[in-house]
Amino acid sequence: MVEPLKLVMEQREVKWETTFGTVGPYTFHSFFSVNYNVRTAGAQDYWTTIADPNFAALEDRMLLRFHPMTRARFRAVESAAERLELGELDFALASTIRDHLTLVYAIETGHPLVSGKFRLRPVRLERALYEKLREVSERALKVTDFPKFSPRLKARAVRLAAAASLLTYFGGSMSEAIRIGSEESEFARRFYEEEIRAREGRHGRAAA
């Protein structure tokens, strides 16, 4: 499956695919923001990407953020690439964030190097987050009788919020559980809304 995806991302044509055997099941432990700069039929039209059979199998298994290549985005990407190549980007916090996430992952998975040195703190899920995400899906369901997005997409948004909340592992009161804060909750809501918009083929920016 990966090789056809690479071809599509390189704007090359995928004519056919033949395979023998069983594909899946899949387990993803990360979330990705992917810029698919593929040709589309009309301005900001996602149908070319969404309808591609090579992408169809991914719909329920990961979050895909679609970024239409507008003039403003082209200039932003161009500027960022120049700064990266000229060594002007500041990565001062990169090693700190990497070390933090590596340590949190080791603690949460019970790695023997840290076992017993830190207290396991699970992420606490609360109904308020689910209600906020349900509001998003309900708005989408009001304008279609045949939704093109899956209920499992909500679970991915919840996982995204939970993963983001782990950045506060060593902060606050060090209580027994880590709460999903308002910022993480809002981040998940906006991401969920964007995902639904892309799959439904609707345009425009997500509501603030």
N, C-alpha and C positions, 0 to 999 in steps of 0.2 A: 504493500500500500504506500510506503514512504516514497519509493522511486517515482510513481506517477505524480505525487504531490510536488516533488522537486521540479518535475518537468513543467507543471502548470505554473508554479511560482516563477519559473524562468521564461514564461510566456511562450512555451513550446507546445505543440499540439499533441494531445494524447488520443490516438485513434482507437486502440483496443487494449484489453488486458485479459489474459487467460491464466488461470491458476487451478491447481489441484490440491485438495486438502481442506482443512478447517482453519478459518481465520477467527482469532479471538478466543476467549473473552479478553478484554483489555482492562488494565488498571493503570490509571494515571495519577502520579503523585505531585504533579506540578500544574501550574496554569500558565498559559502563554498569551502574549499579545502579538499577533502575526499580521504583518502588512502584506496583503495579497494585492499587488499592483497588476491585476489582470485586466484584459480588455473587457469592457462592459457595453451593453446595448443601451446607450443613452446616458445622460449625465447622472452620476451617482446611482446607477442602477445595479443592484446586487444580484440580479437574477442569474447572470452568467456564472457567477461563482457558486451561488446556492444550488443551482440546478445541476452543476457538474457532478456526475456520479462518483468521482473520486473524493468529493467532499461530503457526500451524503452520509457516509458511514461515520463521520466525525461528529455529526450534529448532537448526539446524545452523550458524547464521551469527553468533550472538553469545551472550554469557552474560547470562542474565536472573536476577537475584536476587529471589525472591519473599518479601515480608514480610507475613505475616498481620496484619490489623488487630486486635490484641488490646487490652485495656484499658491495659496498660502501654505499648504502642507509641503508642496514641492520646495518652496523657498526655505521653509524651516528645516527640512531634511537636508537640503543642500548646504545650509549654513552649519548644521550640526556636523556633517561629514567633513567640512573644511576645518572646523575647530578640532575635530578628532585627529585629522591627519597632521595638523600643525602643532599638536600637543598642547592645545589651549584649554582642553576640558579638565575640570578639577575632579579628581577621583579620591579626594582626601578621606571621605567617609566610607569608601567601598570596602576596605579591609575590616573596618569596625563592624559594619553591617554583616559582612560575610561571617566573621567570627561569632557574632551574636546568634545568627540563624543556625550556624553549625552546632554551637553549644546547645541551643534550645532543642534542635532536632535530636541530638545525642541524649539529652535528658528525657525527652518525651518517648523515645524508643528504647530507653533502658540500656544504653551502651555501657559495657563493663568499665570503661575508663572513667565514667562519671557516676556510675551506680552507687547510691548511698550518699553522695556528696550534695545532691540537690533534690528538693522535694518535687515530685510529679504534680503538675498543676494542669488539669484538663481545661479545655475551653467550655464555658457554660453557654448552652444554647437557650434562648428565651423566645417565647411566642411572638413578642413584638417584632422581631426581625422577619418572621414568617408572614406576619400580617402586612408588613410593609411591602414585601415581595409579592404577596397575593394582590395587593392593590394594583401593582404594575401589570400582572397577568390579566386581571379582570378588565382593565382598561383596553388591553389588546383584544380580549375575547368579545368585547362589545361591538367591534367593527369587523368581525369575521365569523362565519359559521364553521369554517374548516381551518383551524389554526395550524400553522406550519412549524410551530415550536413544540418541544416536548416538555412535560412536567418535570422530567429529570434535570432540565436546565436550571430549575430553581435550586436543586440540591447542589449544583456546581457553584452557584452564586453564594450559597450559605458556606460552603467550604472555603471559598475565596475570602469571605469575611472572617472566618475562623483563623485562616492562615495569616491574614493581615494583623489580627489581634495578638498574635504571638510575638510581635515586635515589642510589646509592653511586658514581656515575661518577667523581667527583673525590676519593673517599675511599680509604683503605687504601693499598696498595703501588703503585698505578698500574701494575699488571701489564698484559700484553698483552691479557688478556680479563677480563671481569667475570663472577664466579661468582654463581650463584643461591644465595643464602644460606639458612640454615635457616628464617628467618622468612618469606621469600618462598615457600619450598617449602611450608611449613605453611599459608600463606595460600591458595595454589593448591589444596592438598588439601581444605581446608575448603570452599572455593568449589565445587569439583568435586562434593563430597559433597552440598552443598545443592542444586546444580543437578539431580543425579540424583534426590534425594528429591522435589523438586518435580515432575519429569516422571513419576516413578513413582506419584505421588499418596500417598506415605507421609508421616506426620506425625511430629512430635517434633523435638527439637533435634539438630543434627549432633554426632557424637562428638567429644570434645576431643582 
